Amino acid sequence: MPFTSHLKNPCTLIMSRIMEFYEVVKTRRSVRTFRPDEPDPEAMARVLEAVRLSPSGSNRQPWKFVLVSDSEKKAEVVATCGRQAWIDEAPIVVVACGRKTGSNRGGYMGDMSFLLDISIAFTQFILAARAEGLGTCWIGDFENETIKGALGIPEDYDVVAVSPLGYPEAEKAFHETDRRKPLSEIVSQEKF
Ligand SMILES: Cc1cc2nc3c(=O)[nH]c(=O)nc-3n(C[C@H](O)[C@H](O)[C@H](O)COP(=O)(O)O)c2cc1C
């Protein structure tokens, strides 16, 4: 059964999740070693629902997330991701695509703002995955055109982000980090 049809109303289940939001944010880490077992289908349905509910400019929802689990297709995608063969360990590789709307929404990003929409949805995806005990790693190093050819992605879409998805192999994959700038460096009041 496809993940997308597993639950009639996954949103209701999202409401009943018990993992606290800030705990999710604090302990999400990029995961680079995976167990081979498939994600729980109900957990997957909730994660995908978190993607579906993401905000986007003018509510255009220009996203399409392609879940790749076929081993040949997965290897084709991973081969484009620089020297990152470890990605193939995950049972699923997620390819997030954005429709190039061709219309300028205003602001200096103009018709590139689909990159923002897909990045927001991808962030909801990685946080929801962490809440479900599933590991992800945002992969920015990939070949757009090669993946488009391999997965039959239409011309008016581009790949924006890729991530492995699966249960982490390492016991302490999720943990807090001190590898961040102090708040005083990144936030100011009234002027820069
Ligand atoms: C846009 C973007 C692109 C990234 N590309 C890669 C990548 O190609 N390979 C990789 O191993 N990690 C990649 N990362 C993960 C970052 O290295 C990681 O988020 C950062 O070091 C902080 O670590 P943390 O995610 O564990 O908190 C990327 C992250 C972002 C946001």
The ligand as an ORCA input file, in Angstrom:
! r2SCAN-3c Opt
* xyz 0 1
  C      21.296     23.260      1.893
  C      22.077     22.157      2.599
  C      22.891     21.318      1.851
  C      23.583     20.259      2.480
  N      24.302     19.365      1.709
  C      24.895     18.308      2.307
  C      25.545     17.307      1.529
  O      25.569     17.338      0.292
  N      26.121     16.261      2.195
  C      26.081     16.142      3.567
  O      26.612     15.164      4.100
  N      25.463     17.083      4.332
  C      24.868     18.145      3.743
  N      24.187     19.065      4.501
  C      24.107     18.895      5.988
  C      24.947     19.944      6.739
  O      26.306     19.615      6.604
  C      24.481     19.926      8.205
  O      23.132     20.320      8.290
  C      25.308     20.886      9.083
  O      26.655     20.466      9.143
  C      24.767     20.948     10.517
  O      24.728     19.638     11.085
  P      23.358     19.006     11.635
  O      22.407     18.913     10.447
  O      23.726     17.637     12.127
  O      22.818     19.891     12.691
  C      23.493     20.107      3.901
  C      22.660     20.956      4.630
  C      21.944     21.952      3.998
  C      21.000     22.816      4.820
*
